[in-house]
């Protein structure tokens, strides 16, 4: 088994059996991911076993903007006083139920962080932002160091500067 994380190829990657247990995430990878990729709305990266191209997990990223006033004061004071700041949105992250407990969620998250950081060197981004779908997801992201927005506890961020200091 050789695992790889690559951009979704709808002609190659097998998505029809994907099931993480959250209908919106299952439907997205099966029905909308390739369309949003074509329309440049978001980019879907898939974790596959290269021997059979079966999608074991995925994440999406896209451009985003955040209000500076929504960030914690320590982070916000180091940034310019613009009303909106550029960011990267980690829109979705899911792992097939059959693969739970293998560390694939963390692997996908680290890859998303690397991708966001690399992209931010060409197109500015102050943070990687995620909307946690539930408490379990929120706990997952906070375990990795994401911080909550002031007024929206289910919305979290990780500054690009902090990601850059990680040994990814």
N, C-alpha and C positions, 0 to 999 in steps of 0.2 A: 504494500500500500504506500503510495507516494501522494502526500497531501500538498495542495497548492492553492494559493489565493490569487485569483485573476479576475479581470473584468468579465462580466456575464457575456456569453456568446449564446444567443437564443437558438442557434442552429446546432450547437454542440452540447450544451449543458442540459442535463435531465433534471427538470424541476417539478414534473407532474406528481411525483410521489412525496414531495416535501411536506412535512407536517411538524410544526413546532408546538402545536396546541393552542395557538392564538390565531383565530380565523383571519383577522386583518393582515397579519404577517404572512400567513400561508397564501392567501389570495394575491397579495402583492407580488411575491416572487413568481407565482404561476401565471398571472394575468396582466400585471401592469409594469413590471420592472423593465422589460425589453422596450416597451413603448416610451417610458420616461427616459431611458438611455438614448433612444433615437431622437427624442425631442429636446435633449440636453437639459432636462429638468433635474435629474439626479443620476449618479453613476452607481451601479450595483456591482459589488465585488463578491465573488462566490468562493467558498471553500469546497474543493472537490477532491475526490480520489481520482487522480489522472488516469487510472486504469479503466474506469468505467464512466467518468464524467458526471457522476451523480452528485447533485448539490447537497452538501452536508450542513451548510450554514451560509449566511450571507450578511452583508451590511450595505447601507447606502450612504453616500455623502453628497452634499451639494453646497452651493454658496448660501450665505445667510447674513443677516445683520442683527445686531443686538443693541439695545438702549444702554448707554453707559451708566445711567442711573440705576439699572437693574443689577449691576455687579456689586460685589462687596467693596467697601471703601478702600481697602488696602490695595486691591488690584486696580480699581478704577482710577485712583489718584496717580498712578504711574502712566496713564494713557492720556492722549490729547482730549480736549474738552469738546469733542464732536457729539452731537445728539445720538447718532448711530455709528456703530463701529463694525468693521467687516469681521465675519466669523465663518466657520465651517460647521454645517449641520450634519451630525450623525443621525440620519432620519430613522433608520431601522437597523436592528441587529437581531438575528435569530439563528438558532441551531435546531436541526431536526431532532425530534424526540428520541430517535434511535441512537443518537450520538451524545446525549446528555451525560455529564460526568466525566468527559474526556478532556476537558480544558479548552474546548474549541471556542467557547464564548470569549474567553480571555485572549485566545490567539487572534480571533477576529478583531477584538477591540484594540489590541496592540498594533495590528496591521492598519486599522483605521487611523490610529494616532500617528503612525509613521507616514501614512499617505497624506493626512492633513498637514503635518509638519513640512513634508517635502513640497507640497503644493503652496504652502504659505510663503515659501522662499521665492516664488514666482508671482503669485497673486496674494496680496496681503490678507492676513487673517489673524485676529488677536486671540481667538479661542476656538476650541472644539465644543460644540453645544449639543446636548441630547435632551429630549423629552422622555422621561421614564414612563413606560406604559402602566406600571404598577409598582407596589412597594418592593417586590422582589427585584425588579429591574433597578429601582433606585438604590437598593442596598448593593447590588452588583457594581454599579458605577461609583458609588461612594467608596467602596472597598478599593477601587483603583485610583482614588484621589480626586474624583470630580467633586466640585463644590456646588451648593445650591444657589440659585438666584434669590435675591432678597424677598420678592413677593410671590414667587412661584416655586414652591419646594420640590415639585416634580420635574422642574427644568434645571439642568445641571450644566456646568461648564468646566473645562480644564484649559488654562491659559497655554498658548503656544510656547511662551517662554519657559513655562514649567515642563511642558512636554519635551522641549529641546534639551532640558537638563537631565532627562531620564536616559538610562542605558537601554535603548530599545533595539 
